[in-house]
Every structure is written in C-alpha cells, then in structure tokens.
Amino acid sequence: MINVAKFIYDELKNSIWVEYYVEDRIFHVVAPVKTKYPLITITNVTSNIDLKGFRNELWQVSVFSKNPDTNEEIKGVIINKFFRLKKAPIKSVTIWQVVNRRNSTTWSFATHIELKIKILENMTLA
C-alpha cells in the first residue's frame, strides 16, 4: 500500500522550483510554531476504496506566505506538478479545488489546493 503523504512530499521535494521557494519547509498537517514563510503543509481530507478496487483520496496542499504573489507562483508550480500526473500505482491526480484565503491576524496569505488522487490497490480475493 502506497503512502500518499510521502508520495506528495517526494513530488514536491523533487521540484527545484518548490525547493527554491520553501527550501525544506514542507510539513505534514501542521507546521511548527514560528516557522519562516513561505511554507507548505500536506493534509488528508478523505479516503475510500470503491467497488472496482481503486483507492480514492482527497489531499489538501496548503501554501502559506506573507506575499500573495509568492503564493500564486508556488500554486502554479504545484498545479503544474500534479495536473494529470500518472505514476504507478497512481492512476490519476485531479486538481479538485483551489481556495485563496487571507488571515488578518497574522497578515499572511493561504492557498489551499485540493488533489483528488486515484490509486490502483493490489487486492487479492480470498
């Protein structure tokens, strides 16, 4: 069974443009307090297995920064990286939704990119 969080992390880490912007600041679910901006978090939203044996998962990749232009640049890199990605055992990746938000308390900007990932699981019937 593939670890989807690790798959997403590795795909982001192997992109020279993502590394250019965020260096090693890619975190699972929550970033440590006082982490320097920009940063990326990866969160699982939902997962299920359908009757055909496909695992369908919805993951959110969130970009946080102090500059909305930086968010747009990183968002573009992430969308280009995952748009229609197929890599065994990943059957397909679809950009499900993109939401931009602003936090007036921290004066930061967030872009949430939801990825719908379809995975072919090796299922054996007993």
C-alpha positions in Angstrom: 0.0 0.0 0.0 1.4 3.4 -1.1 1.9 6.1 1.5 0.3 9.1 -0.3 1.6 11.7 2.1 5.1 10.6 1.4 4.4 10.4 -2.4 3.1 14.1 -2.4 6.1 15.2 -0.2 8.6 13.5 -2.5 7.0 15.0 -5.6 7.2 18.5 -4.0 10.7 18.0 -2.7 11.9 16.9 -6.1 10.7 20.1 -7.7 13.6 22.6 -8.0 11.0 25.5 -8.0 9.3 24.4 -4.9 12.6 23.9 -3.2 13.6 27.4 -4.4 10.7 29.0 -2.6 10.2 26.9 0.5 13.5 25.0 0.9 12.8 22.3 3.5 9.6 23.8 4.9 7.1 21.1 3.8 5.2 19.7 6.7 2.5 17.0 7.3 -0.7 18.5 8.7 0.8 21.3 10.9 3.9 23.5 10.7 5.9 24.2 13.9 5.2 27.5 15.5 7.3 30.4 14.2 8.3 28.6 11.1 9.6 31.0 8.5 7.3 31.8 5.5 6.7 30.6 2.8 5.8 27.1 3.8 3.7 24.1 2.6 1.5 21.7 4.6 0.0 18.5 3.4 -3.3 17.2 4.9 -5.5 14.2 4.1 -9.1 15.2 3.8 -10.8 11.9 3.0 -10.2 8.4 1.6 -12.2 5.4 0.5 -12.0 2.3 -1.7 -14.6 1.8 -4.3 -16.0 -1.5 -5.6 -13.5 -1.6 -8.6 -10.6 -1.7 -6.2 -9.5 1.9 -6.6 -8.5 3.9 -3.5 -9.8 7.5 -3.9 -8.2 10.1 -1.7 -8.6 13.8 -1.3 -5.5 15.7 -0.1 -5.0 19.3 0.6 -1.7 21.0 -0.2 -1.7 24.4 1.5 0.8 27.2 0.8 1.3 30.0 3.4 3.3 33.2 2.8 3.3 36.9 3.6 3.1 37.8 -0.1 0.1 36.9 -2.3 2.4 36.9 -5.4 4.6 34.3 -3.8 1.5 32.2 -3.1 0.4 32.5 -6.8 3.9 31.5 -8.0 4.1 28.4 -5.7 0.4 27.5 -6.6 1.3 27.5 -10.3 4.3 25.2 -9.7 2.2 22.8 -7.6 -0.6 22.7 -10.1 1.8 22.1 -13.0 3.5 19.3 -11.0 0.3 17.4 -10.2 -2.1 18.2 -13.1 -2.9 14.8 -14.7 0.0 13.1 -13.0 0.2 9.4 -13.6 2.9 7.4 -11.9 2.4 3.7 -10.9 0.4 2.9 -8.7 -1.2 6.4 -9.0 -3.8 6.1 -11.7 -4.6 9.8 -11.8 -4.4 13.1 -10.0 -7.0 15.8 -10.5 -7.0 19.3 -9.2 -10.2 19.3 -7.3 -10.4 22.8 -5.9 -8.2 25.9 -5.3 -9.1 28.3 -2.5 -7.3 31.6 -1.6 -7.6 33.0 1.9 -6.2 35.8 3.9 -5.5 35.8 7.7 -5.8 39.4 9.0 -4.4 38.4 12.4 -1.0 37.2 11.1 -1.1 39.2 7.9 -0.5 36.1 5.9 -2.0 34.5 2.8 -3.0 30.9 2.3 -3.7 29.0 -0.9 -5.3 25.6 -0.5 -5.1 23.2 -3.4 -7.1 20.0 -3.2 -5.8 17.0 -5.1 -8.1 14.1 -5.9 -5.8 11.0 -6.2 -7.0 7.7 -7.6 -4.8 4.7 -6.7 -5.0 1.2 -8.0 -4.6 -1.1 -5.0 -3.4 -4.7 -5.3 -6.4 -6.5 -4.0 -6.5 -10.3 -3.6 -9.8 -12.1 -3.1 -9.8 -14.9 -0.7 
